[in-house]
Each structure stands twice: as structure tokens, then as C-alpha cells.
């Protein structure tokens, strides 16, 4: 299939315009609204954890493009990191424990 340069650039411009319109709508809306409604404020608190989970979950669960639970050293290291994060609430110790667990599991177990 041969796609012309005009088609590619048309799609890029359309997606860019859509992204800009979506983001600008929030700026425009909150500029003209005095207060953010309480339900929206409560919902916005969950945006950052949801984005983080969406970024981290595929790297922990996917091995060679398919979901793998058994024999997945990244998932094991992620669970160690999650346990350390839950107990210590320290980003530094979470990273140290997760990376350390990944190094140990890759060298020793798998």
C-alpha cells in the first residue's frame, strides 16, 4: 500500500488540530467558570494515578507482545517495588528496590 505525502500530512494536521481543540477547550472552559464543580474536582484527582498505571502496566505485563504472568521478571520486580512503595512511601527506596529486584531476578532466577 502506497500512501501519499499529502494523505500523511493531512492526518497529522487533523490529529494535531483535534488535540489542540481538546486541550484548548479546557483552558477556555475553566477561564470562564468561577469554580470547578466538586464532582469534577473529585474525578480529576484520579487522572494522575490512571495515567501512571496506563504507562507502567504494559511494561510490566507484556513480554514479546503478549501478556505473561509466569516467568515475567519485570512483573516480579514491579511487585517488589509496589510492596516497598506501600510500606515506605519513598520514591527513592521504591526505585532502588524495584531495579535491584529486577537485576537480581535477571541474573539469578531467569
SVG drawing of the C-alpha trace seen along z (x, -y; Angstrom):
<svg xmlns="http://www.w3.org/2000/svg" viewBox="-20 -34 43 53">
<polyline fill="none" stroke="black" stroke-width="0.4" points="0.0,0.0 1.4,-3.4 0.3,-6.4 0.9,-9.8 2.7,-12.5 -0.4,-14.7 -2.5,-12.0 0.1,-11.6 0.3,-15.3 -3.4,-15.7 -3.8,-13.1 -1.0,-14.7 -2.6,-18.1 -6.1,-16.8 -4.9,-14.9 -2.9,-18.0 -5.9,-20.3 -8.1,-17.8 -5.6,-17.6 -5.2,-21.4 -9.0,-21.9 -9.5,-19.3 -6.8,-20.9 -7.9,-24.5 -11.5,-23.7 -10.5,-23.0 -8.4,-26.2 -11.3,-28.2 -13.9,-26.5 -12.0,-27.0 -11.2,-30.6 -15.0,-31.3 -16.1,-29.2 -15.6,-30.7 -15.4,-27.4 -14.8,-23.9 -17.7,-21.7 -17.0,-19.3 -17.7,-16.1 -15.2,-17.3 -12.6,-18.1 -13.0,-14.7 -12.7,-13.0 -9.6,-15.0 -7.8,-13.5 -7.7,-10.2 -6.2,-11.4 -2.6,-11.2 -2.8,-7.6 -4.7,-6.4 -2.1,-7.8 0.7,-6.4 -1.0,-3.0 -1.6,-3.1 2.1,-3.9 3.5,-1.3 1.1,1.7 2.1,2.6 5.8,2.6 5.2,4.9 2.7,7.3 3.7,7.6 6.6,9.9 7.1,10.1 3.7,8.5 1.6,10.9 0.5,10.9 2.8,13.0 2.5,13.7 4.6,16.8 8.3,16.2 8.0,12.5 10.9,10.9 9.6,7.3 6.3,8.2 8.1,9.7 10.4,6.7 7.3,4.4 5.6,6.3 8.6,5.9 8.7,2.2 5.0,1.8 5.4,3.5 8.3,1.2 6.3,-1.8 3.3,-0.8 5.4,-0.2 7.9,-3.2 6.1,-5.7 9.5,-6.7 10.2,-7.1 13.9,-6.6 13.5,-3.3 10.9,-2.2 13.2,-2.7 16.2,-1.1 14.1,1.9 12.5,2.4 15.7,2.0 17.6,4.1 15.0,6.9 15.0,6.8 18.8,7.1 18.8,10.0 16.0,11.8 17.6,11.4 21.0,12.6 19.9,15.4 16.4,16.7 15.8,16.4"/>
</svg>
